[in-house]
Amino acid sequence: MDVIVEEHVNPEDLKKFEKSYRDQELRGKPSDKAMFDYAWCLVRSKYLQDMQKGVALLEELFRKTKDEVAKRDYLYYMSIAYTRIKEYDTALKYANAIRKIEPGNKQAVQLEEYIKKKMKKEGLMGIAIVGGAALALGGIVGLGLAALSKK
């Protein structure tokens, strides 16, 4: 799962798919394929703004399609996208939605496990950062009180 979630798009691919999408956009409405290809490239970008734009395109595709298989696929890619931008609750919601549709979907199970690991790891890091900040603040206050008591 690391490979899919951590993968970065080749900048040349991003340019190619963006051009295809924009060309179609100039002629009217881009095809679902052009929109998906561009969205998936954006999601794999290094830049948060690109990833967010990719998520918006995937969500639009999800809303407008009536094809249940496509909906499942869009849920999967949206879950990956939200994992990449560290919105784990939303990512988990989409992975769980796939599991409700297809309880035995191995990709969804693996993605859900991956997201939970990331949440746990980053949650512990968050606690360590807050704890470290509190300890540092306590030390500063303690030094200030010690300095005041010597006067």
Buried (B, 14 or more C-beta within 10 A) or exposed (E): BEEBBEEEBEEEEBEBBBEBBEEBEEEEEBEBEBBBBBBBBBBBBEEEEBBBBBBEBBBBBBEEBEEEEBBBBBBBBBBBBBBBBEBBEBBBBBBBBBBEEEEEBEBBBEBBEBBEEBBEEEEEEEEEEEEEEEEEEEEEEEEEEEEEEEE
